[in-house]
Each structure stands twice: as C-alpha cells, then as structure tokens.
Amino acid sequence: MLEGIVENFLDEVFPGGALAVFRKDGVIHEEYFGSLEIGGEPVDSETMYDVASLTKVVITAPLALKMVETGKLSLQSRIGEFFEELKDDWKGSLRVFDLLTHTSGLPPYVDLTSVQNPKEYVFKIFKSYETGKSVVYSCMGYIILGFLLEKITGKSLDDLAKEYIFNPAGMKRSSYNPKSGKIAPTTFKGIVHDPNARALGGVSGNAGLFSTAEDLANFMIAYINGKIIHQSIVVLAIKDFTPSLEDHRGLGWKIKMGLSEVFPEIISDGSFGHTGYTGTYLWYDPKKNCGAVLLTNRVNISDTQRSKFLMNEFRRRAGNKVVVSCS
C-alpha cells in the first residue's frame, strides 16, 4: 500500500516501520517495511515500538475515563481532593477535564531527570498559569493524571493498563519496560526514550508504552466498539471541547478540523487521533469507518527539526493513501 511513498523516507527519516489499517470490525491490512535499525533485522508483526505520547491516549486517558465510568472520578473532579499537598495550592483546583484536554495551563515539559524525587517535584515546581484560556499540550498534566490514577486505585499504572486496556483489547505484545521481544531501538533499546518517563522508572502517564501495530489497531477497534470504556463515554471522548481554539481537543484525542500539520488531508472533520514523538501515529475516521496505526523509530536516525518536518509529511502522505484504499 505504501510503495512509492516509503522509499522517499526510508533510511533518511526512519530505518523501518509498521502499518496496520482497520475498520470498526477488524484489521484489514498490515504492512512492514525496512529494518529495526540501519543494517539490522527486518521489521515484522512482532516488532515492538516505543510509542511515546500514544501512551496518553492508549493508557492514561482511557483509564481516567474508566474511573469516570465506575464512579471513582468525574470530569469535574478537582485534583486537590486526592492530593493533600495540593489542597490549598492553585493546582488543586485543576479538574480532570483540564488535564485531559490540555487546557490546564500547565507547561508542556519540565525536566525531572536531575531531581532526587521527581514524583514529589512535579507538585512543587509549577507556578500559576491561566487555565481554560488556550490549549497548551502538556506532558506534565498527563504525568499528574498517572499519579492520580495510582492514588485512587492503589495500583500501579502498568497493572491498571493490563487489567483495563491490554486484556480487554487482546494486546499480547504491549507493556511498559519490556523484558524481551523484538524491539525497534530509539536512542535506547527497550528503555523509554522520553527522559521524564525514564526518571519515573519507565512507567508514566505521558510516555513509556511499547507496542506493535497490530496491538494498537486492536486497541482502537476495542475502544470504538465500547469494550474499553462505555460507548456513551467514547462519544464524549471524541467530541471537540475546544472549538473556538486553534488546537482542537477531545478527552485525550486531537480532533481533526480543516487542514492539519499531521492528519491526512482527506479524512473527515471530526476524525480523531494522536502522534508520538518517536515517530508514531494513530487515527480513526468514524464517517469513513477507516483508521490506521503507523509506527516508526525516527529518533534512531535523527532528532532534528527537519526530521520532525519530514515525519509529518510522511504521516500525511501515508494517511491519504490509506483513506483511498479504504474507500
């Protein structure tokens, strides 16, 4: 399917990759190209990728929404209710909704790698930001969401992922901190690329998930069919909650409206998806009943602005080809 496109990017932007195309009722196409690293083994269906920020929409956001479904949280819950140290702090007034939609006003990223106790540091560092005024894509908000999920359940994020995500979706080659398997390296092999997720032991709300194209397609199929969270919550999650802002956001998801830097041009407005810094991508178009998972490890070759630009160009071209094939 991607012949004539991949060749323009292979070994310059990424050493290889995996594609899975799906509809609501199942996977309809899988494709593997290139190698784990230049000169390495070929990519195949068992190849696991560090999916970076796809962790936010595959693990953290669905788990938060599962807690809404079970009554442990509401979208309006204030995080100060659950963290004593935030009770009288401006951050304590932030809602689960604000964190999910990236409208909390928290900064995009703060380096946690040089502090002794990064989990405590997260709650101390931030000064007041304007909440609800704009979309500021924040890894920090999702790190806090991960802490919140662990607090209210008494379970680790990786155990919650197994119980509520991997098992219901039939994701057999997905985990945090993979101990074995065929893993495409980033700067590291089998160790999360994101520095803050590494500082938190590889298990974080913002990054850390390793997975395959087939597993992520199975996740999306389970998600849109109401097998991860209730169907009524799925409808809510893919709603555009920031229609008046430039960056359109659902509950975790980026919503496609008009031309986009990363979405294929020919998918419908209202489609939803997400990207990952390492070179990963997933999206679904409900109107066309067509979706795709595209995994690469671009940072294994280069982590420059040009690399990011070319990765987005590949995402758009490949996505357009997928939509045509679904028609």
RALINUR-V408792 format. One record per helix or strand of 2 or more residues. SS is the DSSP state (helix for helix, strand for strand). FROM is the first residue (numbers start at 1). LEN is the number of residues. If there is no record, write none. Layout:
ss = [SS | SS]
from = [FROM | FROM]
len = [LEN | LEN]
This chain:
ss = [helix | strand | strand | strand | helix | helix | helix | helix | helix | helix | helix | helix | strand | helix | strand | helix | helix | strand | strand | strand | strand | helix | helix]
from = [6 | 16 | 26 | 48 | 54 | 79 | 84 | 90 | 96 | 118 | 139 | 157 | 175 | 195 | 209 | 213 | 231 | 254 | 272 | 280 | 290 | 298 | 305]
len = [3 | 8 | 10 | 3 | 16 | 3 | 3 | 4 | 5 | 8 | 15 | 13 | 2 | 5 | 3 | 12 | 7 | 2 | 5 | 6 | 7 | 3 | 22]
